[in-house]
Amino acid sequence: MLSRWLICCTLLLSASAWAASPPRAPADSCDGLEVAFYEHGALYYHDAGGAWNGIDKEVVDEVEKRLGCRFHRRLDSRVRIWTSIANGLLDISVSGIATPEREKKARFAPYLAGRNFVLLQMDAKPEVQSLDAFLAEPSYKVAVVRSYTHGAIYEAWLNKLRAQGRVYETGDYQSLLRLFKLRRVDAVLALGVSWVPLVRGEEMAGQYRIMDWAPNDRVVAGLVMSRARVSKALAEQISGAVREMRQDGTLKAIYDRHVGPEMADMLLRF
């Protein structure tokens, strides 16, 4: 019993010391920084050979090469990533959408634009052809990934649905699709980079319709750099590398490989 008590005290003291220790100064070098990815559509996925691939991976690889450094990589959920950024426990993440609240904790280097589409169950009522028509069906529910930002029009729509208890929030995109396949929801929201792989791979073929209910809405995503852990000077270097990638056609080539030329042109409109 005494030994167990001593172990518990030691662990508590260690945890207290860690919690009380000041965060490290923002890094001026990109070497050794930790980058967190999350699995999602064409952004980050296992390819046919079982290796990680995708737009986000190639963007980070290219930044790493241009700045001459080596990042540490990890896979995590989007919710934990944003929590880590907010608490100063993570250096960089990918394809994040800036909001006024998030910009208090991070700087952003945009590299893709897009808009959300609604994937609607194929057998949904034919008259459900708009956001308002969906709202008018009280039994219809939608699923989204927790912590995702969907653009002003969709967020206003989701808030109305949330007030009626008609929104399921999942931890990741794979869980979102499972809910849809099991018909627990009538629709899900997805960016083009999310549903293009479904169409290409004929996954869920015949199960959904792609509805463009907010054609003027747009979200812009980019690298997310912690203000607490990445210095302003280094963030500017990383942002500069991303801008060069857009200017010299590298981003276009990356997008072409993963989503095709038509979708690539849309992703570059930021």
Residue pairs with C-beta under 8 A, 6 or more apart in sequence:
23 88
23 228
23 229
24 229
26 226
26 227
26 228
26 229
26 230
26 231
26 232
26 234
27 33
27 91
27 229
27 230
27 231
27 234
28 231
28 233
28 234
29 69
29 234
30 63
30 64
30 67
30 69
30 71
30 234
30 237
30 238
31 69
31 70
32 69
32 70
32 71
32 72
33 69
33 71
33 72
33 91
33 92
33 229
33 230
34 71
34 72
34 73
34 74
34 90
34 91
34 92
35 60
35 71
35 72
35 73
35 74
35 91
35 92
35 93
35 94
36 73
36 74
36 75
36 76
36 81
36 84
36 90
36 92
36 93
36 94
37 44
37 52
37 56
37 57
37 60
37 73
37 74
37 75
37 76
37 93
37 94
38 44
38 75
38 76
38 77
38 78
38 81
38 93
38 94
38 172
39 45
39 75
39 172
39 173
39 174
40 78
40 95
40 172
40 173
40 193
40 194
41 173
41 190
41 191
41 193
41 194
41 195
41 196
41 197
41 198
42 54
42 55
42 193
42 194
42 196
42 197
42 258
42 259
43 54
43 55
43 56
43 94
43 95
43 193
44 52
44 53
44 54
44 55
44 56
44 57
44 94
45 52
45 53
45 54
45 197
46 52
46 53
47 53
53 258
54 258
55 95
55 112
55 193
55 254
55 255
55 258
55 259
56 94
56 95
58 254
58 257
58 258
59 94
59 111
59 223
59 242
59 245
59 251
59 254
60 71
60 73
60 94
60 223
62 241
62 245
62 250
62 254
63 223
63 238
63 241
63 242
63 245
64 70
64 71
66 241
66 244
66 245
67 237
67 238
67 241
71 92
76 84
77 171
77 172
78 145
78 146
78 147
78 148
78 171
78 172
79 146
79 147
79 171
81 90
81 93
82 96
82 102
82 147
84 90
85 93
85 102
85 105
85 106
85 224
85 226
86 105
88 105
88 226
88 228
88 229
90 226
90 229
91 225
91 226
91 229
91 230
92 223
92 224
92 225
92 226
92 230
92 238
93 223
93 224
94 223
94 224
95 111
95 112
95 221
95 222
96 102
96 106
96 108
96 221
96 222
96 223
96 224
97 148
97 149
97 219
97 220
97 221
98 106
98 108
98 110
98 220
98 222
99 149
102 108
102 224
104 227
105 226
105 227
105 228
106 224
106 225
106 226
106 227
107 224
107 225
107 227
107 230
107 232
107 235
107 239
108 222
108 223
108 224
108 225
109 222
109 223
109 225
109 235
109 238
109 239
109 242
110 220
110 221
110 222
110 242
110 270
111 221
111 222
111 223
111 242
111 245
111 246
111 251
111 270
112 193
112 220
112 221
112 222
112 251
112 255
112 267
112 268
112 270
113 218
113 219
113 220
113 221
113 266
113 267
113 268
113 269
113 270
114 191
114 192
114 193
114 218
114 219
114 221
114 266
114 267
115 151
115 191
115 192
115 212
115 214
115 215
115 217
115 218
115 219
116 150
116 151
116 154
116 189
116 190
116 191
116 214
116 217
116 219
117 189
117 190
117 191
117 192
117 195
117 210
117 211
117 212
117 213
118 134
118 142
118 187
118 188
118 189
118 190
118 210
118 211
118 212
118 213
119 180
119 187
119 188
119 189
119 190
119 195
119 208
119 209
119 210
119 211
120 128
120 186
120 187
120 208
120 209
120 210
120 211
121 180
121 183
121 186
121 187
121 207
121 208
121 209
122 206
122 207
122 208
122 209
124 140
124 186
124 187
124 209
125 137
127 133
128 134
128 137
128 140
129 211
130 213
131 153
131 154
131 157
131 213
131 214
134 140
134 142
134 157
134 186
134 187
135 157
135 160
135 161
137 186
138 164
138 166
140 166
140 186
140 187
141 161
141 166
141 167
141 168
141 184
141 185
141 186
141 187
142 158
142 161
142 166
142 167
142 168
142 185
142 186
142 187
142 188
142 189
143 167
143 168
143 169
143 170
143 176
143 179
143 180
143 184
143 185
143 187
143 188
143 189
144 150
144 158
144 167
144 168
144 169
144 170
144 176
144 188
144 189
145 169
145 170
145 171
145 172
145 173
145 175
145 176
146 169
146 170
146 171
148 189
149 155
149 219
150 158
150 189
150 219
151 214
151 217
151 218
151 219
152 217
153 214
153 216
153 217
154 189
154 214
154 217
158 167
161 167
168 179
168 184
168 185
170 176
170 179
173 190
173 194
176 188
176 190
177 188
177 204
179 185
179 188
180 187
180 188
180 204
180 207
180 208
181 204
181 207
187 211
191 219
192 259
192 263
192 266
192 267
193 258
193 259
193 263
193 267
195 210
196 259
196 260
196 263
197 203
198 204
218 269
220 270
222 242
223 238
223 239
223 242
225 234
225 235
225 238
230 238
242 251
244 250
245 251
246 268
251 267
251 268
252 264
252 268
255 263
255 264
255 267
255 268
256 264
259 267
